[in-house]
Amino acid sequence: MRLYGKYMLILLKCQMQYKTSFILTAIGQFLSSFSAFLGIYFMMTRFNAVNGFTLEEVMLCFAAVLMAFSLAECFFRGFDTFSTIISNGEFDRILVRPRNEIFQVLASKMEFTRIGRLFQAVLVFCYAIPASGIHWTFDKIATLILMIVGGIGVFCGLFIIYAALCFFTTEGLEVMNILTDGGREFGKYPLSVYGKGILKFFTYAVPHALFQYYPLLYLTDRSDSKLYMLLPLLALGFLIPCLIIWKIGVRHYRSTGS
Amino acid sequence: MKAYRAFFRIRFTAGLQYRAAAVAGIMTQFAWGFLSILLFSAFYKANPAAFPMEFSQLASYIWLQQALLAIFMPWYLDNEIFALIQSGSLAYELVRPLDVYNFWFVKNLALRLSRAVLRSFPILFVAALLPAPYGLTAPSGINAFLLFLGSAVLSFMLVVSFCMLVYIATIYTMSPLGIRVAALAATELLTGSIIPLPFFPDKVLAIVRLTPFAAMQDLPFRIYSGHVAGSEVWPALALQAFWLVLLFLLGRAWLAKGLRKVAIQGG
């Protein structure tokens, strides 16, 4: 953990060397998620409700997913650019070091410019938490935190799979974007909006709904099942198969040389 | 003219080589379009009266948008041009007996077109087979289709002239980051790539319609499905042509000014 802190400090200092670039990229991140927000706002003011959810409830959902995604992207970004680590032979160096390889990939890159997105998520929370009309008891606060934690876990798991597939293909697979970027884009709205089939897919195949839709039901008093509140913890279990795929990938690894 | 044509052909065939990437792109775009349409259908169920267009018109809009992504998306920029501005290879561009503006313009047209050729047809084909009202429907008439083609060509060139401004700005600032960020953030929402423009609140829409961004993809898509028809079409096309000429001339003048005192980076 101390080593991770050191890595983090170095990467932070490194990115701070290019301050203008850092600030502009962060602003860009903020603006792009702000336009996503405006998209929701325009739609919700026109239609008032979608699938029974109001603007404030959709905003909670949007902010939770956005926050989970931006935190996951900030700290687990190393997996996202993993194809370059493989193709330039950097992974050979990682393997000979006396540290866990996942740890090293994790620590190799952090994207602090995601603070722009995070800021947008915080702003939306600031408005939606009081405006949603939810009575914020201890359970409700815990649910919201669990949603974010579960979301970080699921996005992180997807990044790991994305990286693990590079062992087999050397190139990154663009199709995975449907689950990562797509998960963020379409997770703006509660997943039930897309119909039963899609909801099932995002429950059993990829557990986006476990940290998004079901806890939101508990949060907005549509269901009082404590199970729904705890489902994000189950979503964290998604990391286990992801890590297994990763292990298989590492065993399969053959250096690309150079 | 012959030189540009030859160059166009080279870039175009080079672009056609990336077939595996195209397959991945097609699947991504298809899933994206599919989920967007499901989302809008939920809104449609919530309140059909608030829907600003027919549902089938919206479906066509989304499918055309996904299929022609490489043609109309302003953020699809040529990294080679940024690299040569930053590395100083810009000098080589100036030595060539070609006009730099036209040269880059053609390069971008070819790059986008080659990507679109590989990706658009499979998406359009599958989208046309989907059951109504979720699929791509035929254009609302032969007249509408011809106007769509005309407007699409104008949009295509308008998008490229807009990208040219981004490249040219980089000659002044040297780092593409800031400009790219600003250009991207402005265009994504205003061109209708997040939600189609007809879903904007009326007051906002009235202003957005006057900007060049509304002419970058929204107009041809709406002409296709007959959402704009009759006497409304011609003024819109005129505005589109006006923006194209303005951006084109602006880009040329700005580039000429920039090249007069260009500082070539070493290396």
Interface residues (C-beta under 8 A of the other chain):
Chain A: T20 S21 L24 T25 I27 G28 L31 S32 F34 S35 A36 L38 G39 F42 M43 T45 R46 F47 N48 A49 V50 N51 E171 L173 E174 V175 N177 I178 G182 E185 F186 Y189 V193 Y194 G195 I198
Chain B: A20 A21 A24 G25 M27 T28 A31 W32 L35 L38 L39 A42 F43 K45 A46 N47 A50 P52 S175 L177 G178 R180 V181 A182 L184 A185 E188 L189 I194 I195 F199 F200 P201 V204
